[in-house]
Amino acid sequence: MKNASQARAWALSLVALAACTASGGGVHGRFTAVHNTMVSLGLNQLGHLSEGSISEGATVNLPVALEAQCYTFVGFGSGGVRDLDVTLLDGNSQRVAGDVTHDAHAALHTCVRTRGNYTLAVRAASGSGSYLVGTWQGRAAGGGGGASAASEIVEGTCASPLALTSGQTVTGNTSEHPSRFTGQCLQGEGEDGERAAPGAPEVVYTFTLERRQQVTLALETQGNYDGALYVRQGTCEDPRAEVGCNDDEGDTSHSRVSAALDPGQYFVFVDGFGSARGSYSLSYTAQDVPSAAEVCQNAATLAPNTPVTGQLTSQDFNIFTARCGNNARGADRVYRLEVPSESRLQLHEESDYDGVVYLRRACGDANTEVDCNDDAEDTQHSRINTVVPAGTYYVYSDAFRANATGNYTIEADLAPVAGGSTPGDTCTDAVPLVPGTPAEGNTFQAHDDLQSPCSTTEGYDVVYRLNLTGRSRVKLWFDQSDLTNQGTITVTRNCGQLAQAQCRAGNVGEANAFDQILDAGQWFVIVDSAAPRRFGRFRLNASVEDPQAAERLCRTAPVLASGRTVNGTTAGGTDRFQATCAGGARSPENLYRLNLTRRSRVRLNLSAQFDGALYIRQTCAQQATERACNDDSTDPQHSLIETVLPPGQYTVFVDGYGQNNSGTYTLETEISPQ
């Protein structure tokens, strides 16, 4: 603490008090005299007395749980004790403070910065006998060195926050302050919002708004101090009252919170990442926010099928919120969109930041929100696909984070509900599909011409043409898809007759690919929205390879026998097959055959020296025939499949999670008839 000399004087005065009372009443009488004096000074006794016997040179450690407050510890030695010492240690057994006397009485006054578990070490530096120790909490009434030191710590806490005035820049240092709270944007908080272990100290400020205003708080720290800012509304100690939090704004020396806040009292915390502490400057400004009605009245027009560019800056306001995207806490722009007749609407935004786009019928009424999207293919793209009746709508370009700034482009495209015109809308104008080159598709303008056998409902569809020069293993999958449940992928020779076509629900990712061996010739690949009045963009991938290598692996795979354990390694192998679990299982794999002459219960237990995966297919080279898949059983090194299978030949795959997981393993097989 800064006023160490004042604290020392306070402690010496207590020792003098103990000496004055030493002549009568025994050790308990002396304690009573000190206790009465402490109470008269406004201090409260904490817990019970600690007493016992102690030999010369020995130390007794007394555990104490302390808040971030000021404490006074007084010890009495009796019998043969000539010099009693008391020392306060932190949770790491580091010295916090100690008494400065050399006789049978010891007194220590200190203000701790961080609440937690401490140790009071009582040592007989000279002589042997008995001891008695008492603890008092608080600061003395009427001033004195202890009072000054305590008040220095108390200021800038929830009990005594420092006032902020708009337009003001204040400076300070967190090093002499307690650590009680943390913000949601910082790591290490517990369920109650406070750190489970001591963290960075914080200084608390407060301000009050009489009307709704845009508040900007900017923190700049010095040296290696990685600072942080967070704000709570109405109550200081409840983490659920947090309305804004920022750790780094551009770099670790700057933090910034900017938000439109309603009238009321707010508490601002200057904190640090981890255990960081140090000097800082904090600026605070508040300016009136235009009303939602004013913003709505001045909303710019968003012309259909015409992109508009804009920019969010640190001076913009957060007026509106949304149901998605973290409630869209960033600054926002509002546009008016006129829809002349019932139409398909595809609303698309691309931004430098994590953007949010949403749509309302009434500008200032959040209850009229039609749709909202945070992330489409990534955080910098947002997209809404919906059918809307004729009328006036309001489109909002917003942001996930409160401090987001940067450029954006937004576009509202309209199309007839029945469909318009798009490449690949029919079998006759199917779009060529080139293996290895992703096809960027969109069913936004497509008609409903074809019915996928993989879906019970009809949707808008786009047709591609795939030409195979020879018998091939074909894989088709979406990298990204807006379609309901990712739509369907259907493959057929005859585009007009789909009843016998092969198809697969088009879940995103290569692990969910359509994976079949197809004969040479022309094939049609149909992407269907698989839901009425639903549409969207997608990215379709295709890979084509000679199936002979995979088929040879399938034919020559060793046979598993019940009751036997197989040892092997996938290290140095090749990834040829994927699974629906284990992050796609895109690591090297080994294959085994499983021959069942009757319906049987199969138990496969994999123990691997890596993050392994285990799956079974009925037809080796066709992923759609997967019957079971398991990544982790008890831990990442164990995978377990227990299933009942009808008679037939199956292929068992020992694989690895995701990519680049391989190594040695053991595989146990148990088969029992059912």
Legacy VTK file of the C-alpha trace (Angstrom):
# vtk DataFile Version 3.0
C-alpha trace
ASCII
DATASET POLYDATA
POINTS 674 float
0.000 0.000 0.000
1.138 3.570 -0.670
0.740 4.882 2.913
2.879 2.196 4.519
4.326 4.627 7.076
0.807 5.547 8.232
-0.126 1.892 8.595
3.075 1.286 10.568
2.198 4.146 12.916
-1.277 2.666 13.371
0.202 -0.722 14.236
2.690 0.777 16.718
-0.128 2.592 18.499
-1.907 -0.721 18.957
1.227 -2.282 20.388
1.509 0.615 22.825
-2.087 -0.034 23.850
-1.253 -3.686 24.480
1.785 -2.722 26.581
-0.294 -0.331 28.702
-2.710 -3.108 29.560
-0.081 -5.758 30.156
0.183 -5.352 33.897
-3.161 -6.829 34.899
-5.927 -9.204 33.933
-3.734 -11.813 32.189
-3.662 -12.357 28.441
-7.469 -12.458 28.153
-7.744 -9.250 30.135
-5.325 -7.578 27.764
-7.313 -8.848 24.791
-10.530 -7.443 26.307
-8.946 -4.004 26.685
-7.816 -4.012 23.035
-11.171 -5.359 21.866
-13.080 -2.554 23.621
-10.789 0.042 22.091
-11.223 -1.450 18.590
-15.002 -1.411 18.897
-14.928 2.225 20.031
-12.934 3.055 16.890
-15.592 1.450 14.670
-13.837 -1.872 13.907
-15.541 -5.269 14.071
-14.007 -8.453 15.399
-13.728 -11.126 12.701
-14.236 -14.753 13.760
-13.089 -16.339 16.997
-9.848 -15.971 18.919
-6.998 -18.281 17.983
-4.887 -19.483 20.893
-2.470 -22.251 21.746
1.062 -23.075 22.821
4.198 -22.327 20.806
7.869 -23.162 21.208
10.799 -20.909 20.370
11.460 -20.701 16.634
8.184 -22.463 15.780
5.481 -21.033 13.479
1.733 -21.640 13.675
-0.162 -21.033 10.394
-3.724 -19.794 10.786
-5.893 -19.813 7.599
-8.024 -16.684 7.115
-10.506 -15.817 4.357
-10.320 -12.086 3.611
-12.269 -9.643 1.491
-10.614 -6.726 -0.325
-10.752 -4.573 2.807
-8.584 -3.351 5.693
-7.759 -5.604 8.669
-5.983 -5.354 12.008
-4.329 -8.408 13.584
-3.199 -8.284 17.250
-1.258 -11.085 18.975
-0.326 -11.614 22.620
2.418 -13.896 23.894
2.479 -15.109 27.490
4.469 -17.422 29.713
8.028 -17.405 28.404
7.335 -15.749 25.000
9.605 -12.690 24.701
9.157 -11.819 20.978
5.997 -12.725 19.031
5.782 -12.021 15.289
2.689 -12.053 13.012
2.974 -12.094 9.193
0.210 -12.173 6.569
0.852 -14.442 3.534
-1.154 -14.616 0.308
-2.413 -17.754 -1.464
1.047 -18.282 -2.980
2.716 -18.031 0.472
4.140 -14.637 -0.454
4.496 -12.027 2.309
1.807 -9.342 2.224
2.697 -7.540 5.467
4.221 -8.168 8.899
4.465 -6.543 12.332
7.436 -4.271 13.152
7.872 -4.853 16.907
10.233 -7.030 18.920
8.431 -8.002 22.134
5.708 -10.306 23.373
2.976 -8.267 21.720
2.458 -7.985 17.944
0.117 -5.823 15.892
-0.360 -5.641 12.141
-2.641 -3.350 10.122
-2.974 -3.810 6.355
-5.460 -3.365 3.515
-5.576 -6.362 1.166
-6.159 -5.797 -2.545
-7.700 -9.120 -3.522
-10.216 -11.247 -1.687
-9.240 -14.866 -1.189
-7.648 -17.341 1.191
-4.668 -16.059 3.180
-2.472 -17.355 5.996
-1.594 -15.554 9.221
1.790 -16.907 10.348
2.358 -16.602 14.122
6.008 -17.177 15.148
7.762 -17.240 18.510
10.972 -15.448 17.554
12.229 -15.643 21.146
11.024 -17.731 24.062
8.294 -20.343 24.429
4.826 -20.230 25.954
1.292 -19.551 24.740
-0.250 -17.138 22.258
-3.605 -15.494 21.541
-4.489 -13.762 18.238
-7.543 -11.681 17.290
-8.626 -10.114 13.967
-10.614 -6.923 13.371
-12.149 -5.750 10.106
-12.768 -2.197 8.879
-11.220 1.217 9.209
-11.070 3.311 12.335
-13.515 6.174 12.793
-11.971 9.631 13.112
-9.056 9.231 10.701
-5.551 8.106 11.567
-3.057 6.349 9.359
-5.194 3.240 9.059
-8.235 5.245 8.019
-6.314 7.029 5.289
-4.956 3.810 3.873
-8.346 2.124 3.986
-10.161 4.979 2.301
-7.589 4.993 -0.489
-8.461 1.387 -1.253
-12.227 1.789 -0.846
-12.532 4.648 -3.341
-13.067 3.275 -6.831
-15.014 0.212 -5.689
-18.700 -0.620 -5.892
-19.054 0.702 -2.339
-17.529 4.049 -3.326
-17.338 4.455 -7.146
-15.594 7.459 -8.650
-17.810 9.931 -10.533
-17.466 10.491 -14.296
-18.524 13.655 -16.109
-19.188 13.786 -19.868
-16.272 15.304 -21.753
-13.882 14.359 -18.951
-10.667 12.335 -19.180
-9.473 10.798 -15.913
-6.248 9.010 -15.079
-5.525 6.327 -12.538
-3.715 3.138 -11.622
-5.408 -0.181 -10.839
-2.446 -1.617 -8.926
-3.634 -0.493 -5.484
-7.214 -1.683 -5.936
-9.033 -4.946 -5.177
-9.948 -7.671 -7.661
-13.568 -8.706 -7.279
-15.208 -8.742 -10.703
-14.656 -9.470 -14.366
-16.428 -8.793 -17.644
-18.065 -11.218 -20.037
-15.493 -10.485 -22.742
-12.627 -11.522 -20.445
-11.488 -15.067 -19.815
-11.674 -16.862 -16.515
-14.985 -15.732 -15.105
-17.032 -18.114 -12.992
-20.769 -18.742 -13.197
-21.477 -15.744 -10.967
-19.389 -13.445 -13.148
-16.542 -13.214 -10.619
-13.140 -14.822 -10.957
-12.717 -18.181 -9.276
-9.105 -17.181 -8.559
-7.647 -13.693 -8.022
-7.390 -11.830 -11.306
-6.697 -8.293 -12.393
-7.671 -5.474 -10.010
-10.340 -3.035 -11.170
-11.332 0.590 -10.547
-15.052 1.403 -10.585
-16.574 4.641 -11.895
-20.176 5.757 -12.167
-22.291 8.140 -14.220
-26.011 8.826 -14.500
-28.031 9.563 -17.645
-31.201 11.612 -17.442
-32.208 10.746 -20.999
-31.232 8.238 -23.665
-27.748 9.063 -24.932
-24.908 7.610 -26.945
-22.119 6.879 -24.457
-18.522 6.387 -25.566
-15.872 5.186 -23.108
-12.279 4.948 -24.330
-9.494 3.395 -22.260
-5.785 3.796 -22.990
-3.238 1.966 -20.851
0.477 2.466 -20.375
3.367 0.030 -20.550
2.478 -3.654 -20.729
-0.890 -3.194 -19.044
-3.503 -5.071 -21.129
-6.616 -3.216 -20.016
-10.325 -3.893 -20.414
-13.611 -2.015 -20.017
-17.094 -3.159 -19.082
-20.285 -1.382 -18.063
-23.189 -2.446 -15.843
-26.590 -0.797 -15.583
-28.461 -0.129 -12.350
-26.417 -2.389 -10.092
-22.678 -2.588 -9.627
-22.139 -6.114 -8.344
-24.484 -8.167 -10.559
-22.720 -9.438 -13.730
-26.129 -9.949 -15.370
-26.471 -6.146 -15.506
-23.615 -5.867 -18.019
-24.503 -3.805 -21.104
-21.101 -3.614 -22.777
-17.617 -5.130 -22.595
-14.428 -4.719 -24.623
-10.954 -6.115 -24.082
-8.885 -5.001 -27.068
-9.805 -2.252 -29.534
-7.151 -2.543 -32.210
-4.417 -3.499 -29.718
-4.029 -4.512 -26.071
-3.456 -0.900 -24.951
-6.883 0.316 -26.023
-10.433 -0.687 -25.086
-13.657 0.988 -26.144
-17.351 0.677 -25.345
-19.865 2.699 -27.345
-23.607 2.222 -26.977
-26.910 4.060 -26.851
-28.066 3.763 -23.239
-31.377 4.459 -21.539
-31.751 6.809 -18.544
-30.348 5.476 -15.270
-27.183 4.897 -13.283
-24.245 3.020 -14.800
-21.030 1.573 -13.402
-17.827 1.513 -15.452
-15.063 -0.983 -14.635
-11.456 -0.374 -15.656
-10.051 -3.892 -15.432
-7.346 -6.007 -17.049
-6.865 -9.214 -18.983
-5.567 -12.033 -16.785
-3.745 -10.375 -13.890
-2.741 -7.222 -15.796
-2.661 -3.946 -13.873
-1.163 -0.498 -14.244
-1.703 3.141 -15.222
-4.438 4.313 -17.571
-6.466 7.225 -18.892
-10.239 6.965 -19.385
-12.344 9.352 -21.449
-16.126 9.577 -21.277
-18.536 11.369 -23.591
-22.331 11.307 -23.842
-24.360 12.843 -26.631
-28.043 12.856 -27.408
-29.289 10.031 -29.604
-31.777 10.691 -32.390
-35.097 8.995 -31.734
-36.096 5.881 -33.634
-38.904 7.919 -35.207
-36.414 10.463 -36.567
-34.148 7.762 -37.980
-37.079 5.941 -39.587
-38.418 9.133 -41.138
-35.029 9.805 -42.759
-34.397 6.214 -43.919
-32.838 6.054 -47.376
-34.537 4.087 -50.154
-33.146 0.680 -51.050
-33.990 0.130 -54.710
-34.646 -3.534 -55.631
-31.838 -5.382 -57.437
-29.411 -2.476 -56.866
-26.449 -2.816 -54.487
-25.826 0.007 -52.014
-22.533 0.622 -50.227
-22.075 2.265 -46.852
-19.805 2.569 -43.849
-20.227 2.171 -40.099
-18.035 4.537 -38.065
-17.295 5.059 -34.389
-19.607 8.095 -34.464
-22.685 6.130 -35.517
-25.493 5.192 -33.146
-26.941 1.874 -32.055
-30.672 2.638 -32.249
-32.217 -0.727 -33.094
-31.829 -4.337 -31.976
-32.689 -7.701 -33.530
-33.641 -11.225 -32.492
-30.412 -12.717 -33.862
-26.754 -11.728 -33.976
-26.193 -11.004 -30.278
-29.213 -8.661 -30.482
-27.296 -6.656 -33.126
-25.513 -4.397 -30.657
-23.547 -2.442 -33.269
-24.273 0.823 -34.986
-27.016 0.515 -37.601
-28.249 1.884 -40.916
-31.917 1.765 -41.954
-33.313 1.574 -45.494
-36.867 1.660 -46.815
-37.796 -1.073 -49.314
-40.972 -0.925 -51.407
-42.297 -4.294 -52.590
-44.937 -3.717 -55.305
-46.426 -7.236 -55.213
-45.934 -10.495 -53.389
-42.369 -11.504 -54.211
-39.423 -13.623 -53.389
-36.892 -11.482 -51.495
-33.191 -12.262 -51.260
-31.524 -9.752 -48.965
-27.729 -10.031 -49.002
-25.002 -8.123 -47.164
-21.211 -8.349 -47.339
-19.176 -6.428 -44.745
-15.662 -5.896 -43.366
-16.957 -6.910 -39.929
-19.350 -9.452 -38.423
-22.557 -8.028 -39.858
-26.223 -8.629 -39.085
-29.119 -7.962 -41.435
-32.813 -7.952 -40.493
-36.194 -6.957 -41.900
-39.237 -5.291 -40.297
-42.696 -4.232 -41.401
-42.800 -1.206 -39.062
-39.517 0.629 -38.611
-39.646 1.415 -34.897
-41.482 -1.721 -33.773
-39.212 -4.689 -32.989
-42.291 -6.940 -32.786
-42.778 -6.609 -36.553
-39.446 -8.246 -37.383
-39.944 -10.549 -40.379
-36.545 -12.263 -40.508
-32.986 -11.897 -39.263
-29.620 -13.390 -40.229
-26.193 -13.106 -38.649
-23.920 -15.417 -40.651
-24.482 -16.963 -44.059
-21.362 -18.733 -45.407
-19.157 -16.849 -42.907
-19.292 -13.981 -40.411
-18.821 -11.348 -43.100
-21.867 -12.415 -45.113
-25.501 -12.208 -43.996
-28.495 -13.273 -46.067
-32.279 -13.474 -45.793
-34.335 -15.616 -48.194
-38.081 -15.240 -47.779
-41.369 -14.541 -49.558
-43.023 -11.243 -48.576
-46.421 -9.710 -49.386
-46.645 -6.342 -51.108
-45.918 -3.361 -48.864
-43.293 -1.149 -47.286
-40.437 -2.815 -45.406
-37.421 -1.596 -43.468
-34.021 -3.182 -43.942
-31.348 -2.857 -41.237
-27.607 -3.133 -41.784
-26.241 -3.763 -38.289
-23.359 -5.512 -36.512
-22.822 -8.340 -34.051
-20.364 -6.361 -31.880
-20.966 -2.984 -30.308
-17.737 -1.409 -31.594
-17.859 -2.717 -35.167
-16.741 -0.326 -37.910
-16.047 -0.765 -41.614
-17.554 -0.884 -45.099
-20.556 -2.875 -46.232
-22.582 -3.588 -49.369
-26.252 -4.496 -49.126
-28.653 -5.573 -51.858
-32.343 -6.492 -51.914
-33.308 -8.647 -54.905
-36.951 -9.303 -55.818
-38.328 -12.060 -58.048
-41.831 -13.370 -58.887
-43.142 -15.966 -56.435
-43.613 -18.448 -59.297
-40.017 -17.974 -60.442
-38.123 -15.949 -62.999
-35.223 -16.896 -65.208
-31.974 -18.550 -64.166
-29.359 -20.792 -65.838
-30.114 -24.478 -65.311
-33.795 -23.906 -64.629
-34.732 -26.894 -66.825
-33.141 -30.114 -68.039
-32.647 -28.676 -71.535
-30.432 -25.812 -70.333
-28.542 -27.736 -67.654
-25.332 -26.015 -66.537
-22.068 -27.947 -67.115
-20.563 -29.168 -63.838
-16.755 -29.226 -63.874
-15.135 -31.526 -61.267
-12.713 -29.618 -59.052
-14.372 -26.244 -59.763
-17.097 -25.243 -57.261
-20.394 -24.227 -58.876
-21.948 -21.098 -57.337
-25.689 -21.705 -57.576
-28.913 -20.021 -56.527
-32.504 -21.248 -56.624
-33.775 -17.674 -56.056
-35.266 -17.360 -59.579
-35.732 -21.083 -60.236
-39.072 -22.792 -60.892
-40.318 -26.016 -59.340
-39.875 -28.437 -62.228
-38.671 -31.679 -60.617
-39.434 -33.742 -57.508
-36.500 -35.312 -55.690
-37.168 -38.847 -54.391
-35.208 -37.840 -51.255
-37.844 -35.290 -50.234
-41.567 -35.554 -49.575
-42.037 -31.856 -50.399
-41.411 -29.979 -53.616
-38.957 -27.103 -53.938
-37.253 -24.909 -56.511
-34.511 -26.711 -58.450
-31.429 -26.065 -60.598
-30.027 -28.678 -63.024
-26.370 -29.422 -63.824
-24.857 -31.743 -66.446
-21.919 -34.032 -65.572
-20.124 -35.938 -68.350
-18.090 -39.012 -67.349
-15.575 -40.438 -69.840
-15.349 -43.718 -67.931
-16.682 -45.595 -64.955
-16.008 -43.264 -62.018
-16.362 -42.713 -58.318
-18.373 -39.473 -58.061
-18.646 -37.324 -54.950
-21.006 -34.319 -54.774
-21.380 -32.046 -51.761
-22.159 -28.509 -50.637
-19.434 -26.265 -49.254
-22.173 -23.834 -48.260
-25.957 -23.820 -48.571
-28.882 -21.570 -47.637
-31.387 -24.263 -48.577
-33.788 -25.718 -46.029
-31.908 -28.569 -44.306
-29.322 -27.883 -47.037
-31.673 -29.199 -49.754
-31.108 -32.378 -51.775
-28.680 -33.601 -54.437
-30.186 -35.988 -57.007
-28.242 -37.829 -59.741
-29.989 -39.440 -62.728
-29.469 -40.569 -66.313
-32.945 -39.433 -67.344
-33.608 -35.895 -66.123
-37.362 -36.155 -66.613
-37.764 -39.459 -64.724
-36.523 -39.242 -61.127
-38.398 -42.079 -59.463
-35.386 -44.413 -59.716
-32.750 -41.695 -59.345
-30.068 -41.799 -56.686
-30.129 -38.930 -54.222
-28.909 -37.668 -50.876
-29.859 -34.918 -48.463
-27.312 -32.223 -49.214
-25.858 -31.577 -45.772
-22.866 -29.254 -45.902
-19.380 -30.791 -45.930
-17.544 -33.488 -47.872
-18.255 -35.975 -45.085
-21.939 -35.776 -46.107
-21.291 -36.116 -49.834
-23.245 -38.094 -52.406
-20.619 -40.816 -52.963
-21.378 -43.399 -55.679
-19.716 -45.293 -58.513
-21.327 -44.290 -61.828
-20.930 -45.631 -65.369
-19.539 -43.557 -68.218
-21.881 -41.158 -69.981
-23.981 -38.074 -69.326
-25.542 -37.603 -65.912
-27.822 -34.907 -64.543
-27.233 -33.451 -61.080
-30.284 -31.692 -59.619
-30.092 -29.378 -56.618
-33.509 -28.942 -55.001
-34.612 -26.578 -52.220
-36.706 -29.471 -50.853
-39.317 -27.152 -49.309
-42.132 -25.060 -50.807
-41.462 -21.329 -51.254
-37.900 -21.729 -49.989
-34.775 -20.873 -51.949
-31.186 -19.704 -51.548
-27.589 -19.745 -52.626
-25.275 -22.759 -52.506
-21.781 -23.828 -53.553
-21.698 -27.297 -55.135
-18.476 -29.310 -55.352
-17.787 -32.354 -57.503
-14.898 -34.797 -57.547
-14.434 -37.639 -60.027
-11.822 -40.404 -59.717
-11.032 -43.862 -61.027
-12.797 -46.283 -58.649
-10.415 -49.190 -59.210
-7.987 -48.267 -56.429
-10.802 -47.941 -53.884
-12.495 -51.133 -55.093
-9.214 -53.040 -54.871
-8.833 -51.927 -51.261
-12.359 -53.099 -50.567
-11.794 -56.521 -52.171
-8.461 -57.213 -50.490
-9.356 -56.014 -46.997
-8.601 -58.681 -44.343
-11.511 -60.448 -42.666
-12.348 -59.846 -39.005
-13.047 -62.864 -36.806
-15.058 -62.897 -33.595
-12.986 -63.053 -30.423
-9.786 -61.917 -32.111
-7.818 -58.695 -31.688
-6.182 -56.995 -34.662
-3.153 -54.702 -34.338
-2.360 -52.150 -37.010
-1.324 -48.632 -37.935
-2.759 -45.974 -40.235
0.438 -43.906 -40.186
1.704 -43.147 -43.680
-1.595 -44.168 -45.272
-3.980 -42.334 -47.615
-7.391 -40.775 -47.027
-9.798 -42.364 -49.509
-13.005 -42.648 -47.470
-14.925 -40.334 -45.155
-17.621 -40.749 -42.499
-20.614 -38.882 -41.112
-18.964 -38.531 -37.683
-15.450 -37.662 -36.465
-15.259 -34.368 -38.334
-15.676 -36.245 -41.616
-12.874 -38.732 -40.776
-10.600 -37.261 -43.435
-7.470 -38.998 -42.156
-5.739 -42.153 -43.443
-7.763 -45.306 -42.880
-7.481 -49.117 -42.840
-10.255 -51.413 -44.086
-11.528 -54.768 -42.842
-14.258 -57.097 -44.094
-16.972 -58.427 -41.860
-18.905 -61.473 -43.142
-22.198 -62.283 -41.400
-24.052 -65.479 -42.331
-27.006 -64.619 -40.086
-28.478 -61.706 -38.209
-25.901 -60.856 -35.541
-24.964 -58.441 -32.809
-21.611 -56.886 -33.627
-19.341 -55.205 -31.081
-16.225 -53.411 -32.336
-13.876 -51.803 -29.809
-11.038 -49.568 -31.056
-8.127 -48.493 -28.818
-5.810 -46.082 -30.619
-2.703 -44.028 -29.876
-4.416 -41.118 -31.666
-7.910 -39.606 -31.908
-9.418 -42.529 -33.760
-12.756 -43.198 -35.459
-14.690 -46.327 -36.368
-17.465 -46.830 -38.939
-19.229 -49.580 -40.904
-20.587 -49.601 -44.467
-22.709 -52.174 -46.194
-21.228 -51.318 -49.600
-17.578 -50.422 -49.243
-17.257 -47.617 -51.830
-20.652 -46.012 -51.169
-20.830 -43.630 -48.242
-24.625 -43.615 -48.322
-24.564 -47.223 -47.034
-22.920 -46.292 -43.731
-24.605 -48.258 -40.920
-22.805 -46.960 -37.812
-20.119 -44.455 -36.876
-18.410 -43.589 -33.584
-15.695 -41.072 -32.791
-15.176 -41.024 -29.028
-16.327 -43.665 -26.577
-14.831 -43.041 -23.131
-12.181 -40.658 -24.516
-10.681 -39.599 -27.894
-8.448 -42.697 -27.978
-11.370 -45.140 -27.801
-14.217 -45.753 -30.236
-16.985 -48.318 -29.810
-19.732 -49.638 -32.097
-22.432 -52.005 -30.849
-25.142 -52.741 -33.398
-27.320 -55.507 -34.852
-26.830 -56.213 -38.574
-28.632 -58.518 -41.025
-26.649 -61.184 -42.915
-24.262 -59.893 -45.569
-20.770 -58.545 -46.177
-19.757 -55.268 -44.539
-16.654 -53.105 -44.468
-15.205 -51.795 -41.210
-13.062 -48.652 -41.357
-10.438 -47.640 -38.783
-9.937 -43.932 -39.377
-9.032 -40.720 -37.519
-10.828 -37.582 -36.409
-10.705 -34.764 -38.974
-7.428 -34.509 -40.825
-3.917 -35.695 -39.948
-4.915 -38.131 -37.191
-3.156 -41.473 -37.576
-1.082 -44.024 -35.673
-1.135 -47.461 -34.100
-4.246 -49.194 -32.767
-5.871 -52.430 -31.623
-9.333 -53.545 -32.789
-11.382 -56.121 -30.887
-14.298 -57.926 -32.571
-17.173 -59.802 -30.953
-20.019 -61.350 -33.011
-23.018 -63.129 -31.497
-26.074 -64.488 -33.394
-29.440 -62.833 -32.723
LINES 1 675
674 0 1 2 3 4 5 6 7 8 9 10 11 12 13 14 15 16 17 18 19 20 21 22 23 24 25 26 27 28 29 30 31 32 33 34 35 36 37 38 39 40 41 42 43 44 45 46 47 48 49 50 51 52 53 54 55 56 57 58 59 60 61 62 63 64 65 66 67 68 69 70 71 72 73 74 75 76 77 78 79 80 81 82 83 84 85 86 87 88 89 90 91 92 93 94 95 96 97 98 99 100 101 102 103 104 105 106 107 108 109 110 111 112 113 114 115 116 117 118 119 120 121 122 123 124 125 126 127 128 129 130 131 132 133 134 135 136 137 138 139 140 141 142 143 144 145 146 147 148 149 150 151 152 153 154 155 156 157 158 159 160 161 162 163 164 165 166 167 168 169 170 171 172 173 174 175 176 177 178 179 180 181 182 183 184 185 186 187 188 189 190 191 192 193 194 195 196 197 198 199 200 201 202 203 204 205 206 207 208 209 210 211 212 213 214 215 216 217 218 219 220 221 222 223 224 225 226 227 228 229 230 231 232 233 234 235 236 237 238 239 240 241 242 243 244 245 246 247 248 249 250 251 252 253 254 255 256 257 258 259 260 261 262 263 264 265 266 267 268 269 270 271 272 273 274 275 276 277 278 279 280 281 282 283 284 285 286 287 288 289 290 291 292 293 294 295 296 297 298 299 300 301 302 303 304 305 306 307 308 309 310 311 312 313 314 315 316 317 318 319 320 321 322 323 324 325 326 327 328 329 330 331 332 333 334 335 336 337 338 339 340 341 342 343 344 345 346 347 348 349 350 351 352 353 354 355 356 357 358 359 360 361 362 363 364 365 366 367 368 369 370 371 372 373 374 375 376 377 378 379 380 381 382 383 384 385 386 387 388 389 390 391 392 393 394 395 396 397 398 399 400 401 402 403 404 405 406 407 408 409 410 411 412 413 414 415 416 417 418 419 420 421 422 423 424 425 426 427 428 429 430 431 432 433 434 435 436 437 438 439 440 441 442 443 444 445 446 447 448 449 450 451 452 453 454 455 456 457 458 459 460 461 462 463 464 465 466 467 468 469 470 471 472 473 474 475 476 477 478 479 480 481 482 483 484 485 486 487 488 489 490 491 492 493 494 495 496 497 498 499 500 501 502 503 504 505 506 507 508 509 510 511 512 513 514 515 516 517 518 519 520 521 522 523 524 525 526 527 528 529 530 531 532 533 534 535 536 537 538 539 540 541 542 543 544 545 546 547 548 549 550 551 552 553 554 555 556 557 558 559 560 561 562 563 564 565 566 567 568 569 570 571 572 573 574 575 576 577 578 579 580 581 582 583 584 585 586 587 588 589 590 591 592 593 594 595 596 597 598 599 600 601 602 603 604 605 606 607 608 609 610 611 612 613 614 615 616 617 618 619 620 621 622 623 624 625 626 627 628 629 630 631 632 633 634 635 636 637 638 639 640 641 642 643 644 645 646 647 648 649 650 651 652 653 654 655 656 657 658 659 660 661 662 663 664 665 666 667 668 669 670 671 672 673
